[in-house]
Structures are given as structure tokens and as C-alpha cells.
Amino acid sequence: MPSPRRSPFTTSPFLLVAVLLLAFLASPAHAIKFSLQSYRYPPAKCIWNTAHPNALVIVTANVGPGTDQRVDVEIIDSSPAKNVYLHKKNINGETRLAVTAHSEGEVGVCFRNYLSHDVPSEKASKMQRIIDLDVDIGADAVDYNAIANQESLSGLETEMRKLEGMVKEIVDELGYLKKREERFLGTNVSTNKRVQTFAWFTLASLIGLGVWQIFHLRAFFKRKYLID
């Protein structure tokens, strides 16, 4: 009598544990809380997070109260094109922003706290606002509760959908690392060939210079009748 067919998760519990561990490691927390000093001409304070192309980025910024101050937010990336995804002025309270990464690299959330010109300079050093920032990228940014309500998914199905998204991120990350390894390997091979070519050229130049010196010195000594 054939044995009943088992689920792959029951036959491979260690595989499930490994996938869950990798999913946990691949989804670090991106929450941070900091104080933003105000200036009349403020520098940008940027928080950077790694994102892959076409990855969904959800930015939730909770800006604390502060009189005579204006906080602007800008989302950019570190690509050579320096893409600016959005720019929003005078945010207050909780603000939720969503963008999609265009290129490989880091996505930066930049804040500037502008001080009103009516504030005396001696009070400017005490003017600041507290910002609570939470950045969700990729699978972390997907609202699985809304998907579960829309598709009438059970709790287990929702968790499996989350796990599927995390595993997809891990596969994409491994594919990205493989491409980087191939690119670095190509760079190493090309550099090695150039070094070898330069070494052979240097050796040939030294040999040629040595032969020229021998003939030159031989001709010089003949002119001086030092040798036959």
C-alpha cells in the first residue's frame, strides 16, 4: 500500500527553518528616531537604505510639533542620475509616502528643518523637532492585510504569502550578488591581463635597453681604441 503523500514542509522541516531564518535576516528594521536641528539655511539630513530596482519603498515620517519651523522631505537615490522621487514641503504629524526604486543602490530620505526669520539668533540653537522615521522596502512594504481582505485569504495563507514575498527578495538578492561577483571577476581578469601585458612590456624594454647599452659601450670603447 503506497504511503500517503506528505507536504514538502513536513518532510523538510530544516528547510523551512532555514528559509524562515533567511527571511528574518533579509528583513532588517528600518525604524529610527532622531532630533532635527533647525537653521535658516539647513543642511539635509539623509537616512539611506539599500533598495533594488522596482522595489516598493514606503516611508512613514512622524514629525513632532515645533513652532516657527518648517520641515521638508525629499526622497532621492544614490545612482549616477541622482533621481529625485518626490519633494514635499511643510510636513506635520504622520506622513506616509510611497515610491518605486528605479535603479540599483541606496534610497535616501532627506529632511531639512527651516527656521523662521522672525526667531532671534540666540534662540535658534534650542529650536528642533523630533522625527520618527520608518522605512519599509520590498516585501516589508506590502500591506498583506489588505491583500488578505481583498482575496479572502486565511491567516495561514496570508503568512505563506508573506513568506513567498520574503523568499522572492532573497532570490533577487542572491541574483544581484551573483551579478556583482561576475562583474568583479571580469574586472579581476581584465586587470590581471593588463598587469601581465605591462610586465612583459617592461621586461622587453629592459632587455632592449640592456642590448642597446652593450652595443653602445662596445662602439664607444672601439672609438677609444680600448678594445679591438
C-alpha positions, 0 to 999 in steps of 0.5 A, a space after each residue: 500500500 503506497 504511503 500517503 503523500 506528505 507536504 514538502 514542509 513536513 518532510 523538510 522541516 530544516 528547510 523551512 527553518 532555514 528559509 524562515 531564518 533567511 527571511 528574518 535576516 533579509 528583513 532588517 528594521 528600518 525604524 529610527 528616531 532622531 532630533 532635527 536641528 533647525 537653521 535658516 539655511 539647513 543642511 539635509 539630513 539623509 537616512 539611506 537604505 539599500 533598495 533594488 530596482 522596482 522595489 516598493 519603498 514606503 516611508 512613514 515620517 512622524 514629525 513632532 510639533 515645533 513652532 516657527 519651523 518648517 520641515 521638508 522631505 525629499 526622497 532621492 537615490 544614490 545612482 549616477 542620475 541622482 533621481 529625485 522621487 518626490 519633494 514635499 514641503 511643510 510636513 506635520 504629524 504622520 506622513 506616509 509616502 510611497 515610491 518605486 526604486 528605479 535603479 540599483 543602490 541606496 534610497 535616501 530620505 532627506 529632511 531639512 528643518 527651516 527656521 523662521 526669520 522672525 526667531 532671534 539668533 540666540 534662540 535658534 540653537 534650542 529650536 528642533 523637532 523630533 522625527 520618527 522615521 520608518 522605512 519599509 522596502 520590498 516585501 516589508 512594504 506590502 500591506 498583506 492585510 489588505 491583500 488578505 481582505 481583498 482575496 479572502 485569504 486565511 491567516 495561514 495563507 496570508 503568512 505563506 504569502 508573506 513568506 513567498 514575498 520574503 523568499 522572492 527578495 532573497 532570490 533577487 538578492 542572491 541574483 544581484 550578488 551573483 551579478 556583482 561577483 561576475 562583474 568583479 571577476 571580469 574586472 579581476 581578469 581584465 586587470 590581471 591581463 593588463 598587469 601581465 601585458 605591462 610586465 612583459 612590456 617592461 621586461 622587453 624594454 629592459 632587455 632592449 635597453 640592456 642590448 642597446 647599452 652593450 652595443 653602445 659601450 662596445 662602439 664607444 670603447 672601439 672609438 677609444 681604441 680600448 678594445 679591438 
